[in-house]
């Protein structure tokens, strides 16, 4: 992006480099989707994704009403997995574009932050697949089974399951977002601590929107981790804020040093 912080290349050169980076990102995503499609077709991803609902079907199977249903499900899963497989290349290209403009202390933070983003996303997906999704399905089907015969469409179920897992993965990125806002000086740890009570309400409201149905199990299964992530965000924000304050104090001290030397001379 530039040779060093403060020494920027011309604007058109920025655009040309960005175009090249985006080309490699698009190519990596396409290749990732193709590889994911081949892998998932061999691993029988449909059988894996239907595990949370199988115990609730009582020996029945999911139905389909269109010949292309299996292909549609496989394609959607391939899109998600393909982007995940391409993420190292995507991150590498973004890093190559941004790294020359970053200071040394900023570069040291990027790798841990990227690893934390991946870990939190996978934790959110795992929580959704193994805990929240089975609880939600059990509650919803316990209500409907008393008066209706379940004939669940495979397309609607898999869209529902994949969307919920992705939503949980995205929500678990809250600490990273708060860390970024703190590093930019937009929010402070004091602000986060002052609004703890409001955070509880926000977590419950967000959990109610993300988890379908009104069962308290899936609601609290998301709300509790969300609030835990908020508290984790407060600790991370305190650390980032202190580092920011120390760096600002050091820069201020360095800026005063020439003035002191001039005064002595």
NORZIUR-V767929 format. One record per backbone hydrogen bond with DSSP energy under -0.5 kcal/mol. CO is the residue of the C=O (numbers start at 0). NH is the residue of the N-H. If there is no record, write none. Layout:
CO,NH
CO,NH
This chain:
0,8
3,6
5,7
6,2
6,3
9,13
10,14
11,15
12,16
13,17
14,18
15,19
16,20
17,21
18,22
19,23
20,24
21,25
22,26
23,27
24,28
25,29
26,30
27,31
28,32
29,33
30,34
31,35
32,36
33,37
34,38
35,39
36,40
37,41
38,42
39,43
39,44
43,46
43,47
44,48
45,49
47,50
49,52
49,53
50,54
52,55
52,56
53,56
53,58
56,59
62,153
65,68
67,71
68,72
69,73
70,74
71,75
72,76
73,77
74,78
75,79
76,80
77,81
78,82
79,83
80,84
81,85
82,86
83,86
85,88
85,89
86,90
87,91
88,92
89,93
90,94
91,95
92,96
93,97
94,98
97,100
98,101
102,106
103,107
104,108
105,108
105,109
106,110
107,111
108,112
109,113
110,114
111,115
112,116
113,117
114,118
115,119
116,120
117,121
118,122
119,123
120,124
121,125
122,126
123,127
124,128
125,129
126,130
126,131
127,132
130,134
131,135
132,136
133,137
134,138
135,139
136,140
137,141
138,142
139,143
140,144
142,145
143,146
143,147
147,149
151,62
152,156
153,157
154,158
155,159
156,160
157,161
158,162
159,163
160,164
161,165
162,166
163,167
164,168
165,169
166,170
167,171
169,172
170,173
172,176
173,177
174,178
175,179
176,180
177,181
178,182
179,183
180,185
180,186
181,184
187,191
188,192
189,193
190,194
192,195
194,198
195,199
196,200
197,201
198,202
199,203
200,204
201,205
202,206
203,207
204,208
205,209
206,210
209,211
214,218
215,219
216,220
217,221
218,221
218,222
219,223
221,225
222,226
223,227
224,228
225,229
226,230
227,231
228,232
229,233
230,234
231,235
232,236
233,237
234,238
235,239
236,240
237,241
238,242
239,243
240,244
241,245
242,246
243,247
244,248
245,249
246,250
247,251
248,252
249,253
250,254
251,255
252,256
253,257
254,258
255,259
256,260
257,261
258,262
259,263
260,264
